[in-house]
Amino acid sequence: MKLRKFLSGRAPKAVAGVLLSLAASAAFAQSSVQLYGQVDEWVGAQKLPGNANAWSVSGGGMSTSYWGMKGAEDLGGNYRAIFALEAFFLAQNGQAGRFPGDTFFSRDAYVGIESPYGTLTAGRVTTPLFVSTILFNPFADSYVFSPMVNHVYLGLGTGPAYTTDQGVIGDSGWSNALQYSTPVLNGFTGNATYALGNTAGDNAAKRWSVQGLYFNGPFSATGVYQYTNFNNNPQDLDQLVPGMKSQSVAQLGLSYDLKFVKFFGQYMFTMNDRNGGDWHVNTAQGGVSVPAGPGSVLASYAWSRDSGGLDQTRRTWALGYDYPFSKRTDVYAAYMNDHITGQSGGDTYGVGLRTKF
């Protein structure tokens, strides 16, 4: 009402000037906000080790579908306030999350400060181990077709219904976390993450990770260490692996791009501390991405062997082709074969479409 009275009777140019001034002030006061995401659907069949074959129309063949918002506000002096809210969803049925009961903003949910001395964020953040895992294998973050992602994140009772004591404890994101990222210096950047349990006397507060990343022309490398501690009582990993106390993971990754072929290599050592008997797992992955026409042929092989525990060997290989329709949309076809000691072999094959916005 006051604004209407103020504008009443004024010349059109004056009114236009006032409105433009108000709009500019509002834009200055608010953070710039972006809406973005991707939708990935694939059609095919999947037989997990030790299970039966099933045909399906499913989501997240090459990448898990998600949407997000992020923004920043200039605070002056090369400082910026930033935030991000990112949620996964199942495109095949419209459900939120990656599975029933998943946290709504389970991809990222943080606020932070960017400065000349690095970036500090607080909230739910993507773990450094997940970043290193997906950057140094040709199938990136595919939970369906990437052998390395299957070996790292689908195990120890946290994944599909097959028996294995291999794999990493916890999710690709940590809640109640603080994360610091260094500025980029001569191609090198570092990250450190510490997650709290937010409960008095909860040893699960002892979750931390450090990571180094290096990118210089065709060569890239990473090294990451992750430690996760659990109570000896229920409400932690004990409900999945009785007596489980803690897990330490060290991973190295390399890639080299010769233009006509890009090589990927990874090695990971996992130490599991358990009442009644510890065990460790060695994991290695090698892969290539080869330009073929407008797209790329992708190939990867991962191998894991545990010492102690269930005494398993796991061998997984995948072959695929990714064809870009545009900068935002691609179609792909892939096959993955998966075998775990003492269980019938598994295989997954299908075609999919992925578009980003």
Buried (B, 14 or more C-beta within 10 A) or exposed (E): EEEEEEEEEEEEEEBEEBEEEEEEEEEEEEEEEEEEBBBBBBBBEBBBBBBEEEEEEBBBBBBBBBBBBBBBBEEEEEEBBBBBBBBBBBBBEEBBBBEEEBBEBBBBBBBBBBBEEBBBBEBBBBBBBBBBBBBBBBBBBBBBBBBBBBBBBBBBBBBBEBBBBBBBBBBBBBBBBBBBBBEEEEEBBBBBBBBBBEEEEBBBBBBBBBBBBBBEEEEBBBBBBBBBBBBEEEEBBBEEBEEBBBBBBBBBBBBBBEEEEBBBBBBBBBBBBBEEEBBBBBBBBBBBBBEEEEBBBBBBBBBBBBEEBEEBEBBBBBBBBBBBEEEEBBBBBBBBBBBBBEBEEBBBBBBBBBBBE
